[in-house]
């Protein structure tokens, strides 16, 4: 990593206004003051060391939201701590956010308890494992990256305006169409083109926000590897249980056969005594 000349450290302050414009495609910005420039540092509450701002093309995992990113990040020079720029700039609360305008959303640095069953983001459908905005009036929550999305978005991968579809309901939750980016069907909110039949998962749209797409990194690679590992582990467990059940079945069968044989032997002995 190249070393940039450090400018005087300043403390990132939050401005009083927490309002976000409802219709501002691909340009939602968190209200923070002052805005850091390249090479400058911030002191963030989540980390004891100064965090300079860098732009690097490699993939990294944000220590705040626990999700991947590339490009701009605040990166500690004394350890491996890194934050998305938007995670570092998250305000204490959001009012009138276009994805949940009816209630205030409060910033939380710790996830809800639940382990592997931890609640998921209501926008992208992925687990909320770190920084998140949560609603106090209902169960809605979303990642800071998802908070950068809006109800209408314009992306370089498609020439038309995309609108966010309403939340799907129903037992199957099958959208009936594949995403134009990942070519898959999956959970989470979906954008649909206002002109043609193009669809885009919100989780895929996040790659246009977190720097992965701009740096030529496929955002689904890590998930796919995890999915393969999960399937392999699942198959191994299923195989083990099948052998265990088979062994138990054989043992039970032998026990039953032995008991029947003993009963027959006892019955024959009793018959001889009666004769």
N, C-alpha and C positions, 0 to 999 in steps of 0.2 A: 504494500500500500504506500503510495507516495505521500510524503509529509508536506502539508500546507502550512504556510506561515500563519501563526495564530494571531488573531486580533483580540482586543480586550474582551474579557468574558462579561456577559451581561445575563441577568435573570429574566427569563421569559415571563412576561406579565400578560394577564388576560384583560381585555377591554370590557367595560360594563355591558355593552350590547352583545347579546347572544343570538340575534336574529339572523336567519339565513334566507336569502331570496328564494321564493318558492319555484320560480321558473328561471333557471340560469344554467343551461346545458353545459356539462363538463367543466364548469368553472366555479363550483362551490368551494369557498375558502373559509376556514375557521377564523373567527375574529380574534386575532392575537396582536400584541404590540410590544416591542417593535418586531418587524419581520427580519429574520436573520439573513445575511448574505454569505456567499461561499467563503469558507475559511473561518467564519466567526463561530463563537462557542455559546452554548447555553448551559445553565445549571438546571437540571430536571429533577423533580422531586423523587423520581423512581431510581436515581442512581447517584452515588456520592462523587463521581468524577466529572470534570467538564466534558462536554460533548461538542466537538467541532462538526460542522456541516460539510459533508463530502458528496461527490457524485462519482459513483463507481459502477461498472457494468456487471459485476458478479451478483449472483443470487445470495440473499441473506435472510435470516429469520429474525423478525422484529422481536425484541425482548418485551415489548409492551403488549401487542395484540397476539403474539405467537404465530403470526402468519408471514409468508414469504414476501419478498420485494426485491427490487433492484433499482439502480440509479441513485437518486438523492436519499441520504440517510444521515442521521446524527450518529457518529461512531466514536466510541471511547478509544483513546490512544494508550490507555493503561491496561485494558482488558478487552474481552470480546463482546462487550455490550453495544448493541445497535438499535436504533429506533427509526421507524418510518418518520418522515417529516410531518405527515398529518397526525401521527400518533403523539409526537412530541408537542404538537400545537393544539391538541384537543382542549377545548374550553370546559369549564365546570358543568355547563348545561347548554342544551339547544332548545330554542323555542320556535315553534312553527316550522319545524323541518318538513320538507315536502313529502318525505316517506312516512311521517307520522305526525301530521300537523295538529292533531286534536289534543295531544298531551305534551308536556315538557319531558325532555330526555336528559337524564343526569349521567354524568361521566363516572364510571367506576374503574378502578385500577386492578381490582381482583375479580376473578370469575365467580359465578354462583357455585355453591358446592354441588357435587354430584358425580365427580370422577368421570368415568367413561360415558355416563348417562347425562353429562352436563347439557343444559339447554342450548339450543342452536340459535344462530342468528336468523332473524325473521326475514332477512333480505337474501342472503346467499345460501342459507341452509347449512352452513358449516358450524361446528362447535364454537362457542364463545369461550375461549380458553384464557383470555387475558383482558386487556383494555376493552371496554364496551360502553355504549350508551344504553341505559335502561329506562323504561317508563315506570313511574311509581304508581300509576293508576291502572295499569294492565300488565300483561306479561311480555310486552314487546321489548326486544333488544336488538342491537346491531353493532357490528364492528366499526371502528373509526373509518376504515377504508370504505365500507358500505355507506357511511354517512356522507361521503364525497359524491355519491350518486344522487340522481334526482328522478323525477317521474318522466322527464323527457331528456334524452341524451343524444349527442352526435359523436360518432367515433370514426376514426380514419379507416377502419376495416369495412365500413359500409357507407354508401353515398347518401342514404336517406335518414331522416329523423326517426329515432326509435322511441316508442312509448312503453312504459312499464305496465304490464297486464295486472289486473286485480289478483289478489291472493286466491289460489285454487282451493276448492273444497271438494270433499268426496272421499270415499274410502280408498279408491285406487290411486288418486292423485297423479294419474298418468296424463301428461300434457298432450300426447298424441302427435307430437312433432319433435324433431331433433334440432339441436342448437346449430346455427350456421358456423360457429367457430370450432367447437369440440366434436360436433357430429354425434352427440350423445343425448340421451334423455336422463334427467336427474332432478332432484328436489331443488327447491329455492325459487325465487321470483324470476320472471322472464320478461325480456323486452321484445316487442314486436314492431316491425317496420310499418310506418304509416302509408307506404306506397306499394310494397311488394310483400311476399310471404316469408321474409327473412325473420328469424328469431334468434335471440341471444340471451343465454343465461346471465343472470346478475353476477354469478360467481365468475363467469368468463369476462364480463365487463370490468370486474375489479382489476384484471390484468392490465387494462388500459390506464388504471389509476395508480397502481403500486409499482409501475416501472418495468414489469416483466415483459410486456409486449414491446415496449420501446427498445428494450435491450435484447430482443430476439430470444427470449426464454419462454418456453412452454410452461404455463402455469399448472397443467394437469400432470406433468411428469412425476412429481413427487406423490401425488394422490394415487396415480396408477400403480406405482411401485408398492405403495402401502396396501392398495387393493389386492394386488397379487399375493403379497405376504399374508394378508388376512385370509384369502381363499386357501392358500397352502396350509396355514395353521388350522383353519376350519376343517379341511379334508383330513389332516392328520388326527385331529380330535375325533372326527366321525369314524375313522378307521380304527382308532383305539377303542372307542365305545362299542363298535360292532364286534371286535374280537372279544371284548370283555363280556358282552351279552352272549356271544356264541359260547364262550367258555362257561359262563354261568348256566346257560341252557344245557350244555353237555353234562355239567355237574349235576344239575337238577334231574336230567334224564337218567343218569346213572343211579342217583339216589332213589328215584321212583322205581326203576327197574329192580334195584336191590330190595326195596321194601316189598314189592309184589312177589319176588321170589321167596322172601322170608315168609310171607303170608301163605303162599302155596305150600311151602315145606311144613309150616305149622298145621295147615289144614289136612295135609296127608297124614301127619302124625296123629292128629286127633281122630281121624277116621279109622286108623289101625287100632287105636285103643278101644274105640266103640265096638269094633268087630271082636 
